[in-house]
């Protein structure tokens, strides 16, 4: 358009005054990138702040005259050109043939049905996670607390180490600590397996599309839902995933809200509560806990939109939807094993170290005439520290030193709380 060309010409003239830049970049291309507000180019031209400012001013003039931001107009011009080029070279059938994917999308991404279907699928995921994995969870628990513990005790007895601190460390510290976390491997594997099937089928891209309408409420778009979805596995890669978002405000807000997503580390805590108090309904409890995290994230995002980010409208959301396909067993299994393997590695490093540390703190007497590893829990170093901080947790209903001590260990890894 004339208005865009006028600003591009003005920016191009400014770029051409710097000889070094014209050798490195095509001037017109650089002018367009500056008007678009391309973050990477801005970083590369940080030594020329007046160029960046000129780009901002040019973009502001375009928006003032057209009512649209420069980036959207430039993108629209590109696609118009592409469409013109394609239409002159491609013959399309007179009748548009609807594929199976198109027919499914009429239902799965429907304005009214799309969100309930998504929630139903997530409910099924957690039902499978809680109920299908239950027998395997019991089997692993029985293996660790039965044969593994008994064989270890028998071996130590044969070596003459019965009743020693080494036996207590091995049985009560390492096996009990790490074993209580490894019990939940079947639960996580079931979760990752089902999510892997949904991802490989092409549905997860639709989930982002469906959630776009919900995300708009808090000033974000559907693309921000993908890092949040990753956050259900682990919050760390979810924060990394925000780098795929072009807008800085979107990255910051999404990264902040990701922390409300219930990651895999919290799943053992949910499962423990569900198994203890809800029995066969534990799947519903886990689903409700995940929904509660999402609800709190949406509420927080809405408040931030009304305060910190009140003058920043959400960016346009464009996403290619892949066709539906049958999930490949090899791909799903590889994803499941990689994610579960990460949990097991964590159990063998961070959680192992935490278990040994907690055992050591419970073996060291803080006061009283006690020997090492022969001290009541409340008189151990762990117990005394927990008693000291317990008043802080009392308003939340965790006033006992046992509960407070368990919560403190969650700073290292949520699984250690169990």
C-alpha positions in Angstrom: 0.0 0.0 0.0 1.1 3.6 -0.5 1.3 4.3 3.2 3.5 1.3 3.9 5.7 2.0 0.8 6.1 5.6 2.0 7.3 4.5 5.5 9.5 1.7 4.0 11.2 4.3 1.6 11.8 6.6 4.6 13.3 3.8 6.7 15.4 2.6 3.7 16.9 6.0 3.3 17.8 6.0 7.0 19.4 2.6 6.7 21.5 3.6 3.6 23.2 6.3 5.6 25.1 3.6 7.5 27.5 2.0 5.0 28.3 -1.0 7.2 24.7 -2.1 7.4 24.1 -1.9 3.6 26.9 -4.4 3.1 25.5 -6.7 5.8 21.7 -6.5 5.0 19.5 -5.6 2.0 18.3 -2.0 2.9 14.7 -2.5 2.0 14.5 -5.9 3.8 16.0 -4.3 7.0 13.6 -1.3 6.7 10.6 -3.7 6.6 12.0 -5.7 9.6 12.3 -2.5 11.6 8.8 -1.5 10.8 7.6 -5.0 11.8 9.4 -4.6 15.2 11.4 -7.8 14.6 13.0 -8.6 18.0 16.1 -10.4 16.7 16.9 -7.5 14.3 16.4 -5.0 17.1 18.9 -6.9 19.2 21.4 -7.0 16.4 21.0 -3.2 15.8 21.3 -2.3 19.5 24.3 -0.1 18.6 21.9 2.1 16.4 19.1 3.0 18.8 18.0 5.9 16.5 17.2 3.4 13.8 15.0 1.4 16.2 13.3 4.5 17.3 12.7 5.5 13.7 11.1 2.1 13.1 8.8 2.6 16.1 7.8 6.1 14.8 7.1 4.7 11.3 5.0 1.9 12.7 3.0 4.3 14.9 2.3 6.5 11.8 1.1 3.5 9.8 -1.2 2.5 12.7 -2.5 6.1 13.0 -3.4 6.3 9.3 -4.7 2.7 8.8 -6.0 1.6 12.2 -3.9 -1.6 11.9 -0.4 -2.3 13.2 2.4 -2.4 10.7 3.3 -6.0 11.4 -0.2 -7.2 10.5 -0.4 -5.1 7.4 3.0 -6.3 6.1 2.0 -9.9 6.8 -1.3 -9.4 5.0 0.6 -7.9 2.0 2.9 -11.0 1.9 0.0 -13.4 1.9 -1.9 -11.4 -0.7 1.2 -11.6 -2.9 1.5 -15.4 -2.3 -2.2 -15.9 -3.0 -2.0 -14.0 -6.3 1.1 -16.0 -7.3 -0.5 -19.4 -6.4 -3.8 -18.6 -8.1 -2.0 -17.9 -11.4 -0.1 -21.2 -11.2 -2.5 -23.6 -9.5 -5.8 -25.1 -10.8 -8.1 -26.0 -8.0 -11.1 -28.4 -8.3 -14.4 -26.6 -8.6 -15.8 -28.4 -5.5 -13.7 -28.3 -2.4 -13.2 -31.9 -1.1 -13.6 -32.2 2.6 -11.0 -34.5 4.1 -11.7 -36.7 7.2 -9.6 -34.3 9.2 -11.9 -31.4 8.1 -15.0 -33.3 9.1 -13.6 -34.2 12.5 -12.6 -30.5 13.0 -16.2 -29.4 12.5 -16.9 -31.2 15.8 -13.7 -31.2 17.8 -12.9 -27.4 17.2 -16.6 -26.3 17.3 -17.2 -23.0 19.0 -19.6 -24.7 21.5 -18.6 -28.3 21.6 -14.8 -27.9 21.3 -14.1 -26.9 24.9 -16.4 -29.5 26.6 -14.8 -32.2 24.3 -11.3 -31.1 25.4 -12.2 -31.2 29.1 -13.8 -34.7 28.6 -10.7 -36.0 26.9 -8.6 -34.6 29.8 -10.9 -36.2 32.3 -10.4 -39.6 30.4 -6.7 -39.0 30.5 -6.7 -38.7 34.3 -9.1 -41.6 34.8 -6.7 -43.8 32.8 -3.8 -42.4 34.7 -5.3 -43.1 38.1 -7.2 -46.4 37.5 -5.2 -48.3 34.9 -1.9 -47.7 36.7 -3.3 -48.6 40.1 -2.4 -52.4 39.9 1.1 -51.6 38.7 1.6 -49.0 41.4 0.6 -51.7 44.0 3.0 -54.1 42.4 6.0 -51.7 42.5 5.2 -50.7 46.0 5.1 -54.4 47.1 8.3 -55.1 45.3 10.2 -52.2 46.9 8.8 -52.6 50.4 8.8 -56.4 50.3 11.5 -58.4 48.5 13.9 -55.5 47.8 13.9 -54.4 51.5 14.0 -57.9 52.8 16.9 -59.0 50.6 18.8 -55.9 51.6 18.3 -56.6 55.3 19.3 -60.3 54.8 22.4 -59.2 52.9 23.4 -56.8 55.6 22.8 -59.4 58.2 25.1 -61.8 56.4 27.8 -59.1 56.4 27.3 -58.5 60.1 25.8 -55.0 59.7 22.4 -55.6 61.3 21.4 -52.7 63.6 24.1 -50.4 62.4 23.7 -46.8 61.0 24.6 -48.1 57.6 21.6 -50.4 57.6 19.3 -47.5 58.7 20.8 -45.3 55.9 20.2 -48.0 53.3 16.8 -49.2 54.4 15.2 -46.2 56.0 16.9 -43.5 54.0 17.7 -44.6 50.4 15.2 -47.5 49.8 12.3 -45.9 51.7 13.0 -42.4 50.3 13.7 -43.1 46.7 11.4 -46.1 46.7 8.4 -44.0 47.8 8.9 -41.9 44.7 9.7 -44.7 42.3 6.3 -46.2 43.2 4.7 -43.5 41.1 6.6 -44.4 37.9 3.6 -46.4 36.5 1.3 -43.4 37.1 3.6 -41.0 35.2 4.2 -43.5 32.5 0.4 -43.9 32.0 0.0 -40.1 31.9 2.8 -39.6 29.3 1.6 -42.6 27.2 -2.0 -41.2 26.9 -0.7 -37.6 26.2 1.7 -39.0 23.6 -1.2 -40.7 21.8 -3.1 -37.3 21.8 0.0 -35.5 20.5 0.9 -37.9 17.8 -2.8 -38.1 16.6 -2.7 -34.3 15.9 -5.3 -33.4 18.6 -3.0 -31.3 20.8 -2.7 -28.7 18.0 -6.6 -28.5 18.1 -6.4 -28.1 21.9 -4.4 -25.0 21.4 -6.9 -23.7 18.9 -9.9 -24.5 21.2 -8.1 -22.9 24.2 -7.4 -19.7 22.2 -10.8 -18.4 23.0 -10.2 -19.0 26.7 -6.7 -17.5 26.6 -8.1 -14.3 25.0 -9.8 -13.6 28.3 -6.5 -13.1 30.0 -4.9 -11.2 27.1 -3.0 -14.2 25.6 -3.6 -16.4 22.6 -3.8 -20.2 21.9 -0.1 -20.4 21.2 0.5 -19.6 24.9 -1.4 -22.7 25.8 1.3 -25.0 24.4 3.9 -24.0 27.0 1.3 -24.3 29.7 0.5 -27.8 28.4 4.2 -28.7 28.6 4.0 -27.4 32.2 1.9 -30.4 33.1 5.0 -32.5 32.5 7.6 -30.1 34.0 7.6 -26.3 34.6 11.2 -25.9 33.6 10.9 -26.9 29.8 7.6 -25.1 29.8 9.3 -21.8 30.7 11.9 -22.6 27.9 9.0 -23.1 25.5 7.8 -19.5 26.0 10.7 -18.5 23.7 8.5 -19.6 20.8 6.2 -16.6 21.5 7.1 -13.6 19.4 5.8 -10.9 21.8 7.8 -10.1 24.9 4.7 -9.4 27.1 3.2 -12.7 26.0 6.5 -14.5 27.0 6.6 -12.9 30.5 2.9 -13.4 31.3 2.9 -17.0 30.0 6.1 -17.9 31.9 4.5 -16.5 35.1 1.3 -18.5 34.6 3.1 -21.7 33.8 4.0 -22.1 37.4 0.3 -22.7 38.3 0.2 -25.8 36.0 0.4 -29.0 38.0 3.7 -30.6 36.9 4.6 -34.2 37.0 6.5 -33.7 40.3 3.2 -32.8 42.0 1.3 -35.8 40.6 2.7 -38.2 43.3 1.3 -35.9 45.9 -2.1 -35.8 44.3 -2.1 -39.6 43.8 -1.2 -40.1 47.5 -4.0 -37.8 48.7 -6.4 -39.4 46.2 -5.5 -43.0 47.2 -5.7 -42.1 51.0 -9.1 -40.3 51.0 -10.9 -40.9 47.7 -10.2 -44.5 46.7 -11.6 -45.3 43.2 -12.6 -41.7 42.8 -8.9 -40.5 42.9 -9.0 -39.9 39.1 -11.7 -37.3 39.7 -9.7 -35.7 42.4 -6.6 -35.4 40.3 -8.6 -34.0 37.4 -10.2 -31.4 39.8 -6.7 -30.4 41.1 -5.5 -29.8 37.6 -8.6 -27.8 36.8 -8.1 -25.8 39.9 -4.5 -24.9 38.8 -5.8 -23.8 35.4 -8.6 -21.7 37.1 -6.1 -20.0 39.4 -3.9 -19.3 36.4 -6.8 -17.8 34.4 -7.9 -15.6 37.4 -4.3 -14.4 37.9 -3.9 -13.7 34.2 -7.1 -11.8 34.1 -6.0 -9.6 37.0 -2.6 -9.0 35.4 -4.4 -8.1 32.2 -6.4 -5.5 34.0 -3.4 -4.0 35.8 0.2 -4.6 34.6 -0.7 -5.5 31.0 -3.9 -3.5 30.6 -2.8 -1.6 27.4 -1.3 -4.6 25.6 -3.8 -6.4 23.4 -3.1 -10.1 22.5 -1.2 -10.8 19.3 -2.7 -12.5 16.3 -2.7 -16.3 16.5 -1.9 -18.2 13.3 -1.3 -22.0 13.5 -1.2 -24.8 11.0 -3.4 -27.8 12.0 -1.8 -31.1 10.9 -4.1 -33.8 9.6 -5.3 -36.4 12.0 -3.4 -39.7 11.8 -3.1 -43.0 13.7 -0.5 -42.6 16.4 2.7 -44.5 15.8 3.6 -46.8 18.6 7.3 -46.3 18.2 7.0 -42.5 18.4 4.6 -42.6 21.4 6.8 -45.1 23.3 9.9 -43.0 22.7 8.3 -39.8 24.0 6.9 -41.8 27.0 10.2 -43.4 27.8 12.1 -40.1 27.5 9.8 -38.3 29.9 9.6 -41.1 32.4 13.4 -41.6 32.1 13.8 -38.0 33.1 11.8 -38.7 36.3 13.8 -41.8 37.1 17.1 -39.9 36.6 15.7 -37.2 39.0 14.9 -40.0 41.5 18.5 -41.3 41.2 20.1 -37.9 41.7 18.2 -35.1 43.3 15.7 -37.2 45.3 18.4 -39.7 46.3 20.5 -36.8 47.7 17.5 -35.4 49.4 16.5 -38.7 51.0 20.1 -39.2 52.4 20.1 -35.6 53.7 16.7 -36.0 55.4 17.8 -39.3 56.9 21.0 -37.7 58.2 19.1 -34.8 59.7 16.7 -37.2 61.5 19.7 -39.3 62.7 21.5 -36.3 64.3 20.4 -35.3 67.8 19.7 -31.6 68.3 19.5 -31.9 72.1 19.2 -34.5 74.8 21.7 -37.3 75.6 21.1 -39.4 72.4 23.5 -41.3 70.2 23.7 -41.0 66.4 20.8 -42.7 64.7 19.1 -43.4 68.1 17.2 -40.2 68.5 13.4 -39.7 68.6 12.3 -37.8 65.4 11.0 -34.8 67.4 14.5 -34.4 69.1 16.4 -34.8 65.9 17.9 -31.8 64.0 15.1 -32.3 61.4 12.4 -32.3 64.1 13.8 -29.2 65.9 14.1 -27.2 62.7 10.5 -28.2 61.7 9.2 -27.2 65.1 10.8 -23.8 64.7 9.2 -23.0 61.4 5.8 -24.7 62.0 4.1 -21.5 63.3 4.6 -20.0 59.8 2.5 -22.8 58.3 -0.1 -22.9 61.1 -2.5 -20.3 59.5 -2.8 -22.7 56.5 -3.6 -25.7 58.7 -0.1 -27.2 58.7 0.9 -26.3 62.3 2.3 -29.7 63.3 6.1 -30.0 62.9 5.7 -33.2 60.9 3.6 -31.5 58.2 5.8 -28.4 58.2 9.0 -30.5 57.9 7.5 -32.4 55.0 6.5 -29.2 53.2 10.0 -27.7 53.6 11.5 -30.6 51.7 9.3 -29.7 48.7 11.7 -26.8 48.0 14.1 -29.4 46.7 11.6 -31.5 44.8 7.8 -31.9 45.2 8.2 -35.7 45.2 10.3 -35.7 48.3 7.2 -34.5 50.3 5.7 -37.9 49.9 
